[in-house]
């Protein structure tokens, strides 16, 4: 057994989950474009700053932050997923961004250099085994007064992208055990007071929270988006739990298509989402 504190997450994101994100990189990036833009408006990376991108994934955020800080700045992207970092490195190299360093590491325990001006994350901080230790480690990498900004999901009930596939898949195959709502996973930071307490215990100050409602913008037709939702995320995990067949997957996709039909617009499928946005400042 590994003594790595986040061994389960390392294995998960370096296995099928990470491979799926790589295979569907364009779809994930397209879907999350409004979220990335909102995060950047909140974090405001500036020319010449040193930025730590937590859970940088396949690199979409790295490219945008690198543009914001310019060649006089520097961006360190951190992710535990080997396949996702591989694609991020390729995209960074292809763009000729010598001031960007994608790093395969765990932000909970990695011995970062000090002096970062900003740490930010788009859905990359909900997977720590010990979030207090993780945010304390991240704080230790910041200069005094350094900024933190990250976005998380507000919960299953307010996010049809997760809720609808889960409901459809369970209606087809049966229920699955309900996880600890605070266990590492996409919804672990749905409770704003819980997250604010984590930040305070980790030594951050001036923590602020706001809820944001926006629309996810997955590319493709309604059948293509339904296929995406039915083969990844909650539906995929439920199919795996019940050892479902391809016929089950096909039926689940059809059910999802029916449920999201009202979200089809002339501009494409637009899925409502509710997010939690947190900011804080590193203690001196």
N, C-alpha and C positions, 0 to 999 in steps of 0.2 A: 504493500500500500504506500502511495506517495505521501510525504509529509508536507507537501505544498498546501498552503491554507485554502487555495481555490482550485484544488486538483480536479474536482468534478466539472467546474466551469471551463478549465483549460481543455479537458478531454471533450466536452460538449462542443465548444466553439472551434476546436481544431479537427472535429469530425464532420458528421453530416451537416450540422447547422452552418458551420463556416463554409463548407463546400457549396451549400445552397445559396448563401449570400454572394459568393463569387459568381456562380452560374447566373444569378438573377440580379447582378450588380446594377444594370441599367434600370430595371424595374424598381428596385429598392431606392436608388438615387432619385428617380423621377417622383416616386411616391412621397419622399421626404423632403423635397426641395423647399416647400413653404416652411417646414420646421427648421431647416438649416438657416434659412434667411432670417427667421425670427430670432434664432439663437445668436446669430452674428450681430443683429441689431441690439441685442441685449448686452452681449459681451464687449462689443466695440474694440476688436483688436486694432492696434494703431501701428503706423509706420515705425519700424525699428524695434518693436517689442519682441520679447522672448515668450513664446506661447507653448503650453503643454496641452495637447489634444488627447483626452482620456477616452479610450475605446474608439479609436479613429477608424476602425473597420477597413473597408476597401479603399478609403482615401478621399471621398468626396469633400469632407470637411477640411482635410489637409490642404487640398488645392485652393479652396476658398480662403482659408486663413493665410496661406502663403502669399496670396495676392494682396491681402490686406496689409500684412506687415512689410512686404517688399523685401528685396535682397539684403537690406541692412538689418532686417530682423531674422528670427530663427524660429522654426516650428519643430517640436518633438512630438511625434505621434506615437501613442502607446496602445498596444492591443495584445491580448493573450492568444488570439487565433492565428495559427501559422498560415493557413490558406488565405485569409483575408489580408494579412500583412504582406503576403507575397504579391497580391494584386495591387495593394497600396504602393509598394516599392516600385512596381512596374509603371504605375501611373505617374508617380513622382519623377522617375527617371525619364520617362517619355516627355514630360513637360519641362525637363531641364532645370528642376528646382534644387539647386545645390544647397539652399538654406533650409531644407526640410529633411528631417531624419525620422523615418518610420522604425519604431523599436518594438521588437517582440519581447514584451515584459509585462509583469503584473504590477499595476500601480499601487497595490496594497503593500508590497514589500520591496519594490525596486529602489536601490539607492540613487536617487536622482541627484544631479548637480543642483546647486542652489541658485536663486536669482531669477526665477521666472516671474514675468509681469502678470501673466494671465493663465489660468487653467480653465478649460471649457470642455463640455461634453454633450453630445447628442445621443442620449440613450445608452451611455457607456458606463454608468456608475451604479447600476442597480444589481450588480452580480457579485459583489464582494461578500466573502464569508464573514468578515468583521468590518463593517462599514466605518466604525469609529476609527479603528486602526488605519484603514485605508485613507480616510480624509485627513487624519493627522500626518500620515506620511506625505501626502500631497501638499499639505500646508508647509511641511518642512522644506519643500522644494521652492517655495515662493520667497520673493523679496518682501520685506516689511511693507504692508499695504497692498500686496499683490491681490488680484481680483480672481474670483471664482464665479462661473456661470454654467449652469447645466439645465437640461430639460429632461423630464421623465413623463411617463404615462400617468394620467390621473386615476386610472382604475378601469377594470373590465367593463363595468356597467355603462360608462360614458364613452366607450371606444368600440364602435361597431366593427372595426377592422379585426378585433380580437373576439368580441362577444358573439357576432353572428356565426363565424365558422365553428366556434365552440358549441353553440346551441344546436346547430344543424348536425354536426358530427355526433354529438351525444344523443340526439333524437334518432339517429340512424343506428348507432352502435351500442348505446348505453352509457351510463354515467362513468366518470372517472373520479378517483379520490381528490378531494379538494386540498390543495397545498396550503401550507402556512402562508398567509398573505404577505408576511414580511421575509419569507425565504428568498434567497437570490433568484431573480427572475425579472421579466419585463414589468410586473406590477408591484415590485417590492417597495417602491417609493411613492405609492399612491397617497399615503397619509402625510400631509404637509407638516403637521406638528411633530411626527416621528422623525422626519428628515431634519427639521430645524433643530431638534434635540441632538441628533447625531453631529451636526455641524458645530453646535456649541461645545459638545463634549470633546470634539476633535480640535478645538482651539480656534475656530473661526469666529469672527465677530461681525456685527452689522448684517446678519443674515436677513434676507427678505424673500418673500414668496408671493407669486401671483399665479392665478389660473388663466390659461389661454385657450380659447376655442378657435379652431381653424379647420380647414379641409385638407385631407390627404389627396394627393393627385397621382394615383397609380396610372402609368401609361397603358394604352391598349383599349380594346373594345370591352363591353360588358362581359362576354364569355371569357375573354382572356384574363380579365381581372378576377372573375370568379374562379378560374383555374388556378391562378396565383394564390388566392386565399385558401383554396381547398387542398393545395399540395404543400403549403408551408405553414409554419406557426401552429396555433392551437389545434387545427383540424389534423395536421400531420401527426402531432403527438397523440391525439386520441385514436387515430387509425392504428398507430404503432402499438399503443396500449392494448387495444382489442384484437390485434393481429388481423386487421381488416384487409379486404381484397381490393383489387382494382375496380371491381363493380361497386364496392362501397364508396370508393373515392369518387367515381363518376356520379353516383347518386348524391353525394355530399356537394360536389361542385354544382350540380343542377339545383339543389336546394339553396345554395348560397346565391346563385344567379337570380333566383326568384326573390330572395330577401333584399338584394341590393338594387333591384330594378328601379326603384324610386330614386336612387342616387345617380342615375345616368342623366347626363346633361349634354347639350351640343358640344361642349368643350371636353367631354370625357366623363368617366365615373369620378364622382367627388364624394369621399367618405368623411363624414363629420368626425372630428377628434377633439378630445379635451386633454390638455397637458398641464403639468406643473412646471413652473420655471423658478429656479432658485438662484440667488446671488449671495455672495458673502465676501468678506475681506480678511486677509491673513493677519493674524495678530503680530505686533511688533516683536 
